[in-house]
Amino acid sequence: MSKNEERTLEAELQLCPEQNHIGEHQREVHIVPDIPSPVNHTTEAQALRLVQALRTGPITTIRAAQELDIVHPPSTVRYLRRKGWGILTEWAYEPTERGRRPHRVGLYVLVKEAA
């Protein structure tokens, strides 16, 4: 990733908030348009996808991994928190396959954007 691409991704993470508190309703997650590989697996690219999803509502660890292609959502959340993002972790139960008992997973909620 070039320095210019890194700055662009970093600037995207600092965008002004559209809303500071997210409701408790689930919604469909829209993934950021494809970024050429291997750029889409950088820490910054994964963080950007998570921020964009969190701005529309809470997201579980399972959905972040499956729908946003985030390799390890807790690490991405920790990265964003260190950058000043206010992200709460609540607990939710979510099934991963039909007929299996739901798993207790993290539910990430955006409460404050980075300054």
C-alpha distances in whole Angstrom, upper triangle without the diagonal:
4,7,8,6,7,10,11,10,12,15,15,16,19,21,24,26,28,30,30,32,32,35,36,36,33,32,29,26,24,20,17,17,15,11,10,10,8,6,10,11,9,11,10,10,14,15,15,17,19,20,20,23,25,25,28,29,29,27,28,26,27,26,23,22,24,23,20,18,18,18,20,21,23,20,18,21,22,18,19,23,22,20,23,24,27,27,30,31,34,35,36,37,35,36,34,36,39,42,41,41,38,36,36,32,30,30,28,29,27,30,28,25,23,25
4,5,5,6,9,10,11,12,14,16,17,19,20,24,26,29,31,31,33,33,37,38,38,36,34,32,28,26,22,19,19,17,13,12,13,12,10,13,14,12,14,13,13,16,17,17,19,21,22,22,25,26,27,29,31,31,30,31,29,31,29,26,26,27,26,23,22,21,22,24,24,26,23,21,24,24,20,21,24,23,21,24,25,28,29,32,33,36,38,38,40,38,39,37,39,43,46,44,44,42,39,39,35,33,33,30,31,29,31,29,26,24,25
4,5,5,6,9,10,10,12,14,15,17,19,22,25,27,29,30,32,32,36,37,37,36,34,32,29,27,23,20,20,19,15,15,16,15,12,15,16,13,14,12,14,17,17,16,19,21,21,22,25,26,26,29,31,31,30,31,30,31,30,27,27,29,27,24,23,22,23,24,25,26,23,21,23,23,19,20,23,21,19,22,23,27,27,31,32,35,37,38,40,39,40,38,41,44,47,45,45,42,40,39,35,33,33,30,30,28,30,27,24,21,22
4,5,5,6,9,10,10,12,14,15,17,20,23,25,28,28,31,31,35,36,36,35,33,31,27,25,22,19,18,18,14,15,16,16,12,15,17,14,16,13,14,17,17,16,18,21,20,20,24,25,25,27,30,30,30,31,30,32,30,27,27,29,27,23,23,23,24,25,25,27,24,22,24,24,20,20,23,22,19,22,23,26,27,31,32,36,38,39,40,39,40,38,41,44,47,46,46,43,41,40,36,33,33,30,30,27,29,27,23,21,21
4,5,5,6,9,10,11,13,14,16,19,22,23,26,27,29,29,32,34,33,32,30,28,24,22,19,15,15,14,11,11,13,12,9,11,13,11,13,10,10,14,14,13,15,18,17,18,21,22,22,24,27,27,26,28,27,28,26,23,23,25,23,20,20,19,21,22,22,24,22,19,21,22,18,18,22,21,18,21,21,25,25,29,30,33,35,35,37,36,37,35,37,40,43,42,42,39,37,36,33,30,30,27,27,25,27,25,22,20,21
4,5,5,6,9,10,11,13,15,18,21,23,25,25,27,27,31,32,32,31,29,28,24,22,19,16,17,16,12,13,14,13,9,12,13,10,10,8,9,12,12,11,14,16,16,17,20,21,21,24,26,26,25,27,25,27,25,22,22,24,23,19,19,18,19,20,20,22,19,16,19,19,15,15,19,17,15,18,18,22,23,26,27,31,33,34,36,34,36,34,37,40,43,41,41,38,35,35,31,28,28,25,25,23,25,23,19,17,19
4,5,5,6,9,10,11,13,16,19,21,24,24,27,27,31,32,33,31,30,29,25,23,20,17,18,18,15,16,17,17,13,15,16,13,13,10,11,15,14,12,16,18,16,17,20,21,21,24,26,27,26,28,27,29,27,24,25,27,25,21,22,20,22,23,22,23,21,18,20,20,16,16,19,17,14,17,18,22,23,26,28,31,34,35,37,36,38,36,39,42,45,43,43,40,37,36,32,30,29,26,26,23,24,22,18,16,16
4,5,5,6,9,10,11,15,17,19,22,22,25,25,29,31,31,29,27,26,22,20,18,14,15,15,12,14,16,16,12,13,15,13,14,10,10,14,13,11,14,16,15,15,18,19,19,21,24,25,24,27,26,28,26,22,23,25,23,19,20,19,22,23,22,23,21,18,20,21,17,16,19,19,16,18,18,21,22,26,28,31,33,34,36,34,36,35,37,40,43,42,42,39,36,36,32,29,28,25,24,22,24,21,17,16,17
4,5,5,6,9,10,14,16,18,20,21,23,23,26,28,28,26,24,23,20,18,15,12,13,13,11,13,15,14,10,11,12,10,10,6,7,10,9,7,10,12,11,12,15,16,16,19,21,22,21,23,22,24,22,19,20,22,20,16,17,16,18,19,18,20,18,14,16,17,14,13,16,16,13,16,15,19,19,23,24,27,29,30,32,31,33,31,34,37,40,38,38,35,33,32,28,25,24,21,21,19,21,19,15,14,16
4,5,5,7,9,13,15,17,19,19,22,22,26,28,28,27,26,25,21,20,18,15,17,17,15,17,18,17,13,14,15,12,11,7,9,12,9,8,12,13,12,13,16,17,16,20,21,22,22,24,23,25,23,20,21,23,22,18,19,17,19,19,18,19,17,14,15,16,12,11,14,13,10,13,13,17,18,21,23,26,29,30,33,32,34,32,36,39,41,39,39,36,33,32,28,25,24,21,21,18,20,17,13,11,13
4,5,5,7,10,13,15,18,18,21,22,25,28,28,27,26,25,22,20,18,15,17,18,16,18,20,19,16,16,17,15,14,10,12,14,12,10,13,15,12,13,17,17,16,19,21,22,23,25,25,27,25,22,23,25,23,20,21,20,22,23,21,22,20,17,18,19,15,13,16,16,12,14,14,17,19,23,25,28,31,32,34,33,35,34,37,40,43,41,41,37,35,34,30,27,26,22,21,18,20,17,13,11,12
4,5,5,9,11,13,15,16,19,19,23,25,25,24,22,21,18,16,15,12,14,15,14,17,18,18,15,14,16,14,13,10,10,12,10,7,10,12,9,9,13,14,13,16,18,19,19,22,22,24,22,19,21,22,20,17,18,17,20,21,19,20,19,15,16,18,15,13,16,16,13,14,13,16,17,21,23,26,28,29,31,30,32,31,34,37,40,38,38,34,33,31,28,25,23,20,19,16,18,15,12,11,13
4,6,9,10,13,14,14,17,17,21,23,23,23,21,21,18,17,15,13,16,17,15,19,20,19,16,15,16,14,12,8,10,11,8,6,9,10,7,9,12,12,11,15,16,17,17,20,20,22,20,17,19,21,19,16,18,16,19,18,16,17,16,13,13,14,12,9,12,12,9,10,9,13,14,17,20,23,25,26,29,28,31,30,33,36,38,37,36,32,30,29,25,22,20,17,16,13,15,13,9,8,10
4,7,9,12,14,13,17,18,21,24,25,24,23,23,20,20,18,16,19,20,19,22,23,22,19,18,19,17,15,12,13,15,11,10,13,13,10,11,15,14,13,16,18,19,20,23,23,25,24,20,23,25,23,19,21,20,22,22,19,20,19,16,15,16,14,11,13,13,9,10,10,13,15,18,21,24,27,28,31,31,33,33,36,39,41,40,39,35,33,31,27,24,22,19,17,14,15,12,8,6,7
4,6,9,11,12,15,16,20,23,23,23,22,22,19,18,17,15,17,20,19,22,24,24,20,19,21,19,17,14,15,16,13,11,13,14,10,10,14,13,11,14,17,19,20,23,24,26,23,21,23,25,22,19,22,21,24,24,21,22,21,18,17,19,17,13,15,16,13,13,12,14,16,20,22,25,28,29,31,31,33,33,36,38,41,40,39,35,34,32,28,25,23,19,18,14,15,12,9,9,9
4,7,9,10,13,15,19,22,23,23,22,22,20,19,20,18,20,23,22,26,27,27,24,23,24,22,21,17,18,19,16,14,16,16,12,12,15,14,11,14,16,19,20,24,25,27,25,22,25,27,24,22,24,23,26,26,23,24,23,20,19,20,19,15,16,18,14,13,12,14,16,19,22,25,28,29,32,32,34,34,37,40,42,41,40,36,34,33,29,26,23,20,17,14,14,11,8,9,8
4,5,6,10,11,15,18,19,20,19,20,18,18,19,17,20,23,23,26,28,28,25,23,24,23,21,18,18,19,16,14,15,14,11,11,13,11,8,11,13,15,18,21,23,25,23,21,24,25,23,20,23,22,25,25,21,22,22,19,17,19,18,15,16,18,15,13,11,12,14,17,20,22,25,26,29,29,32,32,35,37,39,38,37,33,32,30,26,23,20,17,14,11,11,8,6,9,9
4,7,10,10,13,17,17,18,17,18,17,17,18,17,20,23,23,27,29,29,26,24,26,25,23,20,20,20,17,15,16,15,12,11,13,11,8,10,12,15,17,21,23,25,22,21,24,25,22,21,24,23,27,26,23,24,24,21,19,22,21,17,18,21,18,17,14,14,16,18,21,22,25,25,28,28,31,31,34,36,38,37,36,33,32,30,27,24,21,18,15,12,12,11,9,12,13
4,6,7,10,14,15,16,16,18,17,17,19,19,22,25,26,29,31,31,28,26,27,26,24,21,21,21,18,16,17,15,12,12,13,10,7,9,10,13,16,19,22,24,22,20,24,25,22,21,24,23,27,26,22,23,24,21,18,21,21,17,17,20,18,16,13,13,13,15,18,19,22,23,26,26,29,30,33,35,37,36,34,31,30,28,25,22,18,16,12,9,9,9,9,12,13
4,7,10,13,15,17,17,19,18,19,21,20,24,26,27,30,31,31,28,26,27,26,23,21,22,21,17,17,17,15,12,13,13,10,8,11,11,12,15,19,21,23,21,20,24,25,23,21,24,23,26,24,21,21,22,19,17,19,19,15,15,18,16,13,11,9,11,12,16,17,20,21,25,25,29,30,33,35,37,35,33,30,28,26,23,20,17,14,10,7,6,5,7,10,12
4,7,10,12,14,15,18,17,19,21,21,25,27,28,32,32,32,30,27,27,27,24,23,23,21,18,18,18,15,13,14,13,10,9,10,9,10,14,16,19,22,20,19,23,24,22,21,24,23,26,24,20,20,22,20,17,19,20,16,16,19,18,15,12,10,10,11,14,14,18,18,22,23,26,27,31,32,34,32,31,27,26,23,21,18,14,12,8,6,5,7,9,13,15
4,7,9,10,11,14,14,16,18,19,23,25,27,30,31,31,28,26,26,26,23,22,22,20,18,17,16,14,12,12,11,8,7,7,5,7,11,14,17,19,17,16,20,21,19,18,22,21,24,22,18,19,21,19,16,19,20,17,17,20,19,17,13,11,10,11,13,13,16,16,19,19,23,24,27,29,30,29,28,24,23,21,18,16,12,10,7,6,7,9,11,15,17
4,6,9,10,14,15,17,20,21,25,27,29,32,33,33,31,28,28,29,26,25,25,23,21,20,19,16,15,15,13,10,10,9,6,7,11,14,17,19,17,17,21,22,20,20,23,22,25,24,20,21,23,21,18,21,23,20,20,23,23,21,17,15,13,13,14,13,15,15,18,18,22,23,26,27,29,28,26,22,22,20,18,16,12,12,9,9,10,13,15,19,21
4,7,10,13,14,17,20,22,26,28,30,33,33,33,32,28,28,29,27,26,25,23,21,21,19,17,16,16,14,11,12,10,7,7,10,12,15,17,15,16,20,20,19,19,22,22,24,23,19,20,23,21,18,21,23,21,20,24,24,22,18,16,14,12,13,11,12,11,14,15,18,20,23,24,25,24,22,19,19,17,15,14,10,10,8,11,12,15,17,21,24
4,6,10,12,15,18,21,24,26,28,32,32,33,31,28,28,29,27,26,25,23,22,21,19,17,17,16,13,12,12,10,7,7,10,12,16,16,14,16,19,19,17,18,21,21,24,23,20,21,24,22,20,23,25,22,22,26,26,24,21,19,16,15,15,14,14,13,14,14,17,19,22,22,24,23,22,18,19,18,16,15,12,12,11,13,14,18,19,23,26
4,7,9,13,15,18,21,23,26,29,29,30,28,25,25,27,25,25,23,20,20,20,17,15,16,15,11,11,12,9,7,7,8,10,13,13,11,13,16,15,14,15,18,18,21,21,18,19,22,20,19,22,24,21,22,26,25,24,21,19,16,16,15,14,14,12,13,12,14,16,18,19,21,21,20,16,17,16,15,14,11,12,11,13,16,19,20,23,26
4,6,9,13,15,18,21,23,27,27,28,27,23,24,25,24,24,21,19,19,18,15,14,15,13,10,10,11,8,7,8,9,11,14,14,11,13,16,15,12,14,17,18,21,21,18,20,23,20,19,23,24,22,23,26,26,25,21,20,18,18,18,17,17,15,16,14,16,17,19,20,23,22,22,19,19,19,17,16,13,13,13,14,17,19,20,23,26
4,7,10,13,15,18,20,24,24,25,24,20,22,24,23,22,20,18,18,17,14,13,14,12,9,11,12,9,9,11,10,12,15,14,10,12,14,13,10,11,15,16,19,20,18,20,23,20,20,23,24,22,24,27,26,26,22,22,19,20,19,19,19,17,18,15,17,17,18,19,22,22,23,20,20,20,18,17,15,15,15,16,19,21,21,24,27
4,6,10,12,14,17,20,21,22,20,17,18,20,19,19,16,14,15,13,10,10,11,9,6,9,10,8,9,10,8,11,13,12,8,9,12,11,7,8,12,13,16,17,15,18,20,17,17,21,21,19,21,24,23,23,20,20,17,18,18,19,19,17,18,16,17,17,19,21,24,23,23,20,20,20,17,16,14,13,14,15,18,20,19,21,25
4,7,9,11,14,17,19,20,18,15,17,19,19,18,15,13,14,12,9,10,12,8,7,11,11,9,11,13,12,14,16,15,11,11,13,12,8,8,12,13,17,19,16,20,21,18,18,22,21,19,22,25,23,24,20,21,19,21,21,22,22,21,22,19,21,20,22,23,27,26,27,24,23,24,21,20,17,16,16,16,20,21,19,22,25
4,6,8,11,14,15,16,15,11,13,15,16,15,11,10,12,10,7,9,11,8,8,11,12,12,14,14,13,15,15,15,11,10,12,11,7,6,9,11,14,16,15,18,19,16,17,20,19,18,21,23,22,23,20,21,19,21,21,22,23,22,23,20,21,20,22,24,27,27,27,24,24,24,21,20,18,17,17,17,21,21,19,21,24
4,6,8,12,13,15,13,10,12,14,14,13,9,10,11,8,6,9,10,8,9,12,13,13,15,17,15,17,17,18,14,12,14,14,11,8,10,12,15,17,16,19,19,16,17,20,19,17,21,22,20,22,19,21,20,22,23,24,26,25,26,24,25,23,25,28,31,30,31,28,27,27,23,22,20,18,19,18,21,21,19,20,22
4,6,10,12,14,12,10,13,15,16,15,11,12,14,11,9,13,14,11,13,16,16,16,19,20,19,21,21,20,17,16,16,16,13,11,12,14,17,20,19,23,22,19,21,24,22,20,24,25,23,25,23,25,24,26,26,28,29,28,29,26,27,25,27,29,33,32,33,30,30,30,27,25,24,22,23,22,25,24,22,23,25
4,6,8,11,10,7,11,13,15,14,10,12,14,12,11,14,16,14,15,18,19,19,21,22,20,22,21,20,18,16,16,15,13,11,11,13,16,19,19,22,21,19,21,24,22,21,25,26,24,26,24,26,25,27,27,29,30,29,30,27,27,25,27,29,33,32,33,31,30,30,27,26,25,23,24,23,27,27,24,24,27
4,6,8,6,5,9,10,13,12,8,11,13,11,11,14,16,14,16,19,20,21,23,23,21,23,22,22,20,17,17,17,15,12,12,14,16,19,19,22,21,18,20,23,20,20,24,24,22,25,23,26,25,28,28,30,31,31,32,29,30,27,29,32,35,34,35,33,31,32,28,27,26,24,25,24,27,26,23,23,26
4,6,6,6,10,11,14,14,11,13,16,15,14,18,19,18,20,23,23,24,26,27,25,26,24,24,22,20,19,19,17,15,14,15,17,20,21,24,22,20,23,25,22,22,26,26,25,27,26,29,28,31,31,33,34,33,34,31,32,29,31,33,37,36,37,35,33,34,30,29,29,27,28,27,31,30,27,26,29
3,5,5,7,9,13,13,11,12,16,15,15,18,20,19,20,23,24,25,27,27,24,25,23,22,21,19,17,17,17,15,12,14,14,18,19,22,20,18,22,23,21,22,25,26,24,27,26,29,27,30,30,32,33,32,33,30,30,27,29,32,35,34,35,33,31,32,29,28,28,26,28,27,31,30,27,27,29
4,6,6,7,11,12,10,11,15,15,15,17,19,20,21,23,25,26,27,27,24,25,22,22,21,19,17,18,18,15,13,13,13,16,18,21,18,17,21,22,19,20,24,24,23,26,25,28,27,29,29,31,32,32,32,30,30,27,29,33,36,34,35,33,31,31,28,27,27,26,28,27,30,30,27,26,29
4,5,6,9,9,7,9,12,12,12,15,17,17,19,21,22,24,25,25,23,24,22,22,21,18,17,18,17,14,13,13,14,16,17,20,17,15,19,20,17,18,22,21,20,23,22,25,24,27,27,30,31,31,32,30,31,28,30,33,36,35,36,33,31,31,28,26,26,24,26,25,28,27,24,23,25
4,6,9,8,5,7,10,10,9,12,14,14,15,18,19,21,22,22,19,20,18,19,17,14,13,14,13,10,9,10,11,14,14,18,16,13,17,18,16,17,20,21,19,22,21,23,22,25,25,27,28,28,29,26,27,24,27,30,33,31,32,30,28,28,24,23,23,21,23,22,25,25,22,22,24
4,6,8,6,6,10,11,10,12,15,16,16,18,20,22,22,22,19,19,17,17,16,13,12,14,14,11,8,8,8,11,12,15,13,11,15,16,14,15,19,19,18,21,20,23,21,24,23,26,26,26,27,25,26,23,26,29,32,30,31,28,26,26,23,21,22,20,22,22,25,25,22,22,25
4,5,5,6,8,10,11,12,14,16,17,18,20,22,23,22,20,20,18,19,19,15,14,16,16,13,11,10,10,12,13,15,12,10,14,15,12,13,17,16,16,19,18,21,20,23,23,26,27,27,29,27,28,26,28,32,35,33,33,30,28,27,24,22,22,20,22,21,24,23,21,20,22
4,6,5,6,9,10,11,12,14,16,16,18,21,21,20,18,18,16,18,18,14,14,16,16,13,12,9,10,10,11,12,9,7,10,11,8,10,13,13,12,16,15,18,17,20,20,23,24,25,27,26,27,25,28,31,34,32,32,29,26,25,22,19,20,17,19,18,21,20,18,17,20
4,5,5,6,9,10,10,12,14,15,16,19,20,20,18,19,18,20,19,15,15,18,17,13,13,11,12,13,13,14,12,9,11,12,9,9,13,13,11,14,14,17,16,20,20,24,25,26,28,27,29,27,30,33,36,34,34,30,28,27,23,21,21,18,19,17,20,18,16,14,17
4,5,5,6,9,10,11,13,14,16,18,19,19,17,18,17,18,17,13,13,15,14,10,10,9,11,13,12,15,13,10,13,14,12,12,15,16,14,17,16,18,18,21,21,24,25,26,27,26,27,25,28,31,34,32,32,29,27,27,23,21,20,18,19,18,21,20,17,16,19
4,5,5,6,9,10,11,12,14,16,17,16,14,15,13,14,13,10,10,12,12,8,8,6,8,9,9,11,10,7,10,12,10,10,14,15,14,16,15,17,15,18,18,21,22,22,24,22,23,22,24,28,30,29,29,26,23,23,19,17,17,15,16,16,19,19,16,16,20
4,5,5,6,9,10,10,12,15,15,15,13,15,13,16,14,11,12,15,14,10,11,8,11,11,9,11,9,6,8,10,8,7,10,12,10,13,11,13,12,15,16,19,21,22,24,22,24,23,26,29,32,30,30,26,24,23,19,16,16,13,14,13,16,15,13,13,16
4,5,5,6,9,10,11,13,15,15,14,16,16,17,15,12,14,16,14,10,12,10,13,14,12,14,13,10,11,13,11,9,13,14,12,14,12,15,14,17,18,21,23,23,25,24,26,25,28,30,33,32,31,28,26,25,21,19,17,15,15,13,16,15,12,13,15
4,6,5,6,9,10,11,13,13,12,14,13,14,12,9,11,12,10,6,9,8,12,13,11,14,14,10,11,14,13,11,15,17,15,17,14,16,14,17,17,20,21,21,23,21,23,21,24,27,30,28,28,25,24,23,19,17,16,13,14,13,17,17,14,15,18
4,5,5,6,9,10,11,10,9,11,10,12,10,7,10,12,10,7,10,8,11,11,8,11,11,8,8,12,11,9,12,15,13,14,11,13,11,13,14,16,18,18,20,19,21,20,23,26,28,27,26,23,21,20,16,14,12,10,11,10,14,14,12,14,17
4,5,5,6,9,10,10,10,13,13,16,14,11,14,16,13,11,13,12,15,15,12,13,13,10,9,12,11,8,11,14,12,12,9,11,10,13,14,17,19,20,22,21,24,23,26,29,31,30,29,25,24,22,19,16,14,10,10,8,11,11,9,10,14
4,6,5,7,9,11,11,14,15,16,14,11,14,15,13,10,13,13,16,17,14,16,17,13,13,16,15,12,15,17,15,16,12,14,13,16,17,19,21,21,23,22,24,23,26,28,31,30,30,26,25,24,20,18,15,13,12,10,13,13,11,13,16
4,5,6,7,8,7,11,12,13,10,9,12,13,10,8,12,12,15,15,12,15,16,13,12,16,16,13,16,18,17,17,14,14,12,14,15,16,18,17,19,18,20,20,23,25,28,26,26,22,21,21,17,15,12,10,10,10,13,14,13,15,19
4,5,5,6,7,10,12,14,12,10,13,15,13,11,14,13,17,16,12,14,15,12,11,14,14,12,13,16,15,15,11,11,9,11,12,14,16,16,18,18,21,21,24,26,28,27,26,22,21,19,16,13,10,8,7,6,9,11,10,13,16
4,6,8,10,14,16,18,15,13,17,18,15,14,17,16,20,19,16,17,18,15,14,17,17,13,15,18,16,15,12,12,11,13,15,16,19,19,22,21,24,24,27,29,31,30,29,25,24,23,20,17,14,11,9,7,9,10,9,12,15
4,7,9,13,16,17,14,13,17,17,14,13,17,17,21,20,17,19,20,17,16,19,20,16,18,21,20,19,15,15,13,15,16,17,19,18,20,19,22,22,25,26,29,28,27,24,23,22,19,17,14,12,10,9,12,13,13,16,19
4,7,10,13,15,12,12,16,16,14,14,17,17,20,19,16,17,19,17,15,18,19,16,17,21,20,18,15,14,11,12,13,13,15,14,17,16,19,20,23,24,27,26,25,21,20,19,16,14,10,9,7,8,10,12,13,17,20
4,7,10,12,10,10,14,15,13,13,16,15,18,17,13,14,17,15,12,16,17,15,15,19,19,18,14,13,10,10,10,10,11,11,14,13,17,18,21,22,24,23,22,18,17,15,12,10,6,5,5,7,10,13,14,17,20
4,7,8,6,6,10,11,10,10,13,12,15,14,10,12,15,13,11,15,16,15,16,19,19,19,15,14,11,11,10,10,11,10,12,11,14,14,18,20,22,20,19,16,15,13,10,8,6,5,7,9,13,15,16,18,22
4,5,5,6,9,10,10,11,13,12,13,12,9,10,14,13,11,15,17,16,16,20,20,20,17,16,12,11,9,9,9,8,9,8,11,11,15,17,19,17,16,12,11,10,7,6,4,6,9,12,15,18,19,21,24
4,6,5,6,9,10,10,11,9,10,8,6,7,11,10,10,13,15,15,16,19,20,20,17,17,13,13,10,11,10,10,11,10,12,11,15,18,20,17,16,13,11,10,6,5,6,8,11,14,17,19,20,21,25
4,5,5,6,8,10,10,10,10,10,8,11,14,13,13,16,18,18,19,22,23,24,21,20,16,16,13,14,12,11,10,8,9,8,11,14,17,14,14,11,9,10,7,8,9,11,14,17,20,22,23,24,28
4,5,5,5,7,9,9,11,11,9,12,15,14,14,17,18,18,19,22,23,23,20,20,16,16,14,14,14,12,12,9,11,10,13,15,18,17,17,13,12,13,10,10,9,11,13,15,19,21,21,23,27
4,6,6,5,7,6,9,9,6,10,12,10,10,14,15,14,16,19,19,20,17,17,14,15,13,14,14,14,15,13,14,13,16,19,21,20,20,16,15,15,11,10,10,9,12,14,17,19,18,20,24
4,6,6,5,5,6,7,6,10,11,11,12,15,16,16,18,20,21,22,19,20,17,18,16,17,16,15,16,13,14,12,15,18,21,19,19,16,14,15,12,12,12,12,16,17,21,22,22,23,26
4,6,6,7,9,11,10,14,15,14,16,19,19,19,22,24,24,25,22,23,20,20,18,19,18,16,16,13,13,10,13,16,19,17,18,16,15,16,13,14,14,15,18,19,23,25,24,25,29
4,6,8,11,13,11,15,16,14,16,19,19,19,21,24,23,24,21,22,19,20,19,19,19,17,17,14,15,13,15,17,21,20,21,18,17,18,15,15,14,14,17,18,22,23,22,24,27
4,5,9,11,9,13,14,12,13,16,16,15,18,21,20,21,18,20,17,19,18,19,19,18,19,17,17,16,18,21,24,23,23,20,19,19,16,15,14,14,16,16,20,21,19,21,24
4,6,9,9,13,13,11,14,17,16,16,19,21,21,23,20,22,19,21,19,21,21,20,20,18,18,16,18,21,24,23,23,21,19,20,17,16,16,16,18,19,23,23,22,23,26
4,6,6,9,9,8,10,13,13,13,16,18,18,20,17,19,16,18,17,19,19,19,19,17,18,16,19,22,25,23,23,21,18,18,15,14,14,13,16,17,20,21,20,20,24
4,6,9,9,9,12,13,13,15,17,18,19,21,20,21,18,19,18,20,20,20,20,18,19,16,19,23,25,23,23,21,18,18,15,15,16,15,19,20,23,24,22,23,26
4,6,6,7,9,10,11,13,15,16,17,19,18,18,16,17,15,17,17,17,18,17,18,16,19,23,25,22,22,19,16,16,13,12,14,13,17,18,21,22,21,21,25
4,5,5,6,9,10,11,12,14,15,17,15,15,12,13,11,14,14,15,16,15,17,16,19,23,25,22,21,18,16,15,11,9,10,9,13,14,17,18,18,18,22
4,5,5,6,9,10,10,12,14,15,14,14,11,11,10,12,13,15,16,16,19,18,21,25,26,23,22,19,16,14,11,8,10,9,13,14,17,17,18,18,21
4,5,5,6,9,10,11,13,14,13,15,12,14,13,16,17,18,20,20,22,21,24,28,29,26,25,23,19,18,14,12,14,12,15,16,18,18,18,17,21
4,5,5,6,9,10,11,13,11,13,11,13,13,16,17,19,21,20,22,21,24,28,30,27,26,23,20,19,15,13,13,11,13,13,16,16,15,15,18
4,5,5,6,9,10,11,9,10,7,9,9,13,15,16,19,19,22,21,25,28,30,27,26,22,19,17,14,11,11,8,10,10,13,13,13,13,16
4,5,5,6,9,10,9,10,9,11,11,14,16,19,21,22,24,24,27,30,32,29,28,25,21,19,16,13,14,11,13,13,15,14,14,13,16
4,6,5,7,9,9,11,11,13,14,18,20,22,24,24,26,25,29,32,34,32,31,27,24,22,19,16,16,13,15,14,16,15,13,12,15
4,5,5,7,5,8,8,11,13,16,19,21,24,24,26,26,29,32,34,32,31,27,24,22,19,15,15,12,12,11,12,11,10,9,12
4,5,5,5,6,7,9,11,15,18,20,23,24,27,27,31,33,35,33,31,27,24,22,19,15,15,12,12,10,11,10,10,9,12
4,5,7,9,10,13,15,18,21,24,27,27,30,30,33,36,38,35,34,30,27,25,22,18,18,15,16,14,15,13,12,10,12
4,6,9,11,14,16,20,23,25,28,28,31,31,34,37,39,37,35,32,29,27,23,20,19,16,16,13,14,12,10,7,9
4,6,9,12,15,19,22,24,28,28,31,31,35,38,39,37,35,32,29,26,23,19,19,15,14,11,11,8,7,5,7
4,6,10,12,16,19,21,24,25,28,28,32,34,36,34,32,29,26,24,20,17,15,12,11,8,8,6,5,4,8
4,7,10,13,17,19,22,23,27,27,31,33,35,33,31,27,25,22,19,15,14,10,8,6,5,4,6,7,10
4,7,10,13,15,19,20,23,23,27,30,31,29,27,23,21,18,15,11,10,6,5,5,6,7,9,10,13
4,6,10,13,16,18,21,22,26,28,29,27,25,21,19,16,13,9,8,6,5,7,7,9,12,14,17
4,7,10,13,15,18,19,23,25,26,24,21,18,15,12,9,6,6,5,6,9,10,13,15,17,20
4,7,10,13,16,18,22,24,24,22,19,16,13,10,8,6,5,6,8,11,12,15,18,20,23
4,7,10,13,15,19,21,21,18,15,12,10,7,6,5,6,9,11,14,16,19,21,23,27
4,6,10,13,16,17,18,15,13,9,8,6,5,6,6,10,12,15,17,21,23,25,29
4,7,10,13,14,14,12,9,5,5,5,6,9,9,13,15,19,21,24,26,28,32
4,7,9,11,12,10,8,5,5,7,7,10,10,13,16,19,22,25,26,29,32
4,6,7,8,6,6,4,6,9,10,13,13,17,19,23,26,29,30,32,35
4,7,9,7,8,7,7,11,11,14,14,17,20,23,27,29,30,32,35
4,6,6,8,9,10,14,14,17,18,21,24,27,30,33,33,35,39
4,6,9,10,12,16,17,20,20,23,26,29,32,35,36,38,42
4,7,9,12,16,17,21,22,25,27,31,34,37,38,40,44
4,6,9,12,14,18,19,23,26,29,32,35,36,38,42
4,7,10,12,16,17,21,24,27,30,33,34,36,40
4,7,9,12,14,17,20,24,26,29,31,33,36
4,6,10,12,15,18,22,24,27,29,30,34
4,7,9,13,16,19,22,25,26,28,32
4,6,10,13,16,19,22,23,25,28
4,6,10,13,15,18,19,21,25
4,7,10,13,16,17,19,23
4,7,10,12,13,16,19
4,6,9,11,14,17
4,6,7,10,14
4,7,10,13
4,7,9
4,6
4
